[in-house]
Amino acid sequence: MPRTLLDHRAKRTDPLRRLIAGYKGVSSKTGDDLGRLIGVSRVTVWRHLSDLENIPLGELLNIARGLNVPIDELRTAIRYQ
């Protein structure tokens, strides 16, 4: 059964979402730049960034590497359910 997000504000305050958005803003990389770095299309990058709860771990790691996110910060931002 799919998970239900009852509070739409929870998505905006998700630590992983804030971490990725922060590093993306600081690096000023576009979806095209990230797509080239990790080997996927801009649309795939956008889809993953808009739905971080269902991103494959390998893709998340590639995006984090492309944005130079320290692995320790990434680990602390991931919520396990």
N, C-alpha and C positions, 0 to 999 in steps of 0.2 A: 504494500500500500504506500503511495507517495506521502512524503512528509508535507505537512501543512504549516505555512507560516501565517500565524494569526495576527501578528503585529508587524505591519509593513515598515515600521521604523527600525525594527531589529536588523533588517538587511543593511541599512545605512550605518549602523553602529557596530557591525561585525568587525572584530579586530583584524581578520585577514583582509577584508575588503579595504579597510582604512590603510593597512600597511602597503598593499599593492598600489592603491590610488596615490598614496603619498610618494612612494618611490617613482611611480610613473610621472607624477607632476614635477618632481625634482629633476628627473633625468630629461624631461621634455621630449620623451620618445612617443611617437604616434603608434597607432595600431599597425600601420604598414611597417614601421621600423621593427616593432616586436615580432611581427609575422616573419620578416626576413631573418631576424636573429634566431628564431626557434624553428623555422621551417614550416610554417603553416600560413594560411591566408589571413588577411586582415579581418575577414568576417568570422573566422574561427577564433581569433584572439578576442574580438568583441564579444562573441557568444560565451567564451570561457570567463571573461572578466565580469559579465553581467550575471553569471550563474556559477559563482565560485564553489557553491555547495556540491556541485556535481562534476567538477573538473577532474580529469584523470591526474593522478599524482605526478606522473612524468611531465605532463604539460604544465602543471603548476611549478614544478622545479625548473623547467626551461624558462618560463616567464620570470621567475625569481632571479635566475642567473642572468637573463637579459637585462634586468633592471638593477643588478648588483645588490640584491637584498641579502644581507648576512643570514646564513642558515639558522643561527640561533634565534634571530628575530622571527624568521618564518616558522620555526617550531613552536615558539610561544604563542603565535597568532592563530595557529590551527586549533579548532575546537573539535574534539572527538565526541561522537554521540553514541 
